[in-house]
Amino acid sequence: MKKQMIWNQLNKKDAEIIFSEWNEDRPLPSHEPSDGELRELLINDFQSVLDDLGLEEEDVSSKQNYRVDLEFGLKLYERLFSFQSFSIRTASDNDFWRYLSVSVIPDIVFLRWGLNESRYWKEPRRIWLRTIFWYIHLSWQGSLEETRRILYDNSTDDIVQLVERIGSNGYREKFSRALMKYYGSYDKENKSRGQSVFRKVMKLNTAKVETIEPELYAEGEEIYVRELFEYFEQE
């Protein structure tokens, strides 16, 4: 049976105050006592990622950045949804992500990003934990294994392009998953040869959705996605 959890929050003003009190050293957690178990679980999840990748803590900011983001994103996604009370509504609350980043596991965020305020609290789209969670959610293919498979050869820039390009009506979940599935069919050599293709596709889609809703595309959403990529394959 899934556990219940009350999800605490931290507003932008209070997050800034806490952040301003940190020095150059690795920040310490300041969570509510009730969140001690959550912190321990996430610390263990992160350590298992480092062990699997053969990394030491000092390597996190300089080696295999994308693999760390992907693997911890998968762990974070699985862990949060292991709680019965967690929902996409919770995941849409920026104050929840600020609390998790600043109060629960700031030392993990520090290993990846140092004291970059945007990655903890300042810019919601760039809060690291929020970003890697939504990267997994928007790419979800029904299981951790299949989601990992389609995302394995991507890059940190692909995360940025998918997660930070939120439309005026929010994320298009079904479209995003079809998009990432198609992009996952590109082999590694093609991706490295044309690193900007995903960025170009996302820009083209941003322009198209002003007049076309992918979900209502006459030939279907998967054809819409394929045509986005084929537009640049003809260049």
Steps between C-alpha positions, in 0.01 A plus 500: 500500500629845406593736782327830563701821515423863573693705245657811648564818305745789495411829338740703292570763767583246772709294259705807416560573869624147569715500187658835591618356833703224336873540455718332241484167681256222424162613642330309780134392498244694703191286443215425736560195726227313314705514179803321642398170344446661159846654515658168591322324214610762246857499630510123457349530152763752397782289640375199306520710182861593576584137574341380176685764297830447682515863613625667815316800644769739375440373144129590484542856370755411234446144375203328336268792577222367281520147640473638854199710401331209325563234762420716801197636315371144463570428869333823611196434283460148634559608860250784505228291338559231762306728736123479468454872556736606220336618179565710193328781686776478761761491225351819352561692824824697479502551877518122543812484283656794685449320829645175369800681349578749777389315813505124437792415269692825433826308531408284201406802290832654605696203367344550156475879480697663781330810640307589186186667636300430184539128558362517855224758511524811282382388154229231517576358154865456596463348847703184450278249683190638330671487161615138517163387639309662215752373246409147605127570523480662156699210351324218685451181297318285754798366694834612640686264266333617179526865600871458572548326164356783291685768700835327536687675218362849556678802647456767765395741224213267409376527859505878475317504167224268619437632851565873467285546190170495685212648301240750615265209574761295683660176385346281231564166666380269223685696231821514705500124551446436129777749423751337732413153375572606142819681599607191691501308171788714374826314537782651702710584195221703341440691823866589540523598133207738525491619858266788420223290341294469817532871570385576145204263533391663826522848348297389198238346725478820706412686180258235375293468817388859455267369229504118535417290805713181471237286671243606239728460198298322228761232429565440869751620757770250405490617137518861621816414694655312208439794267676736742817292474466432128490874433865521612607163363441643153751782554 
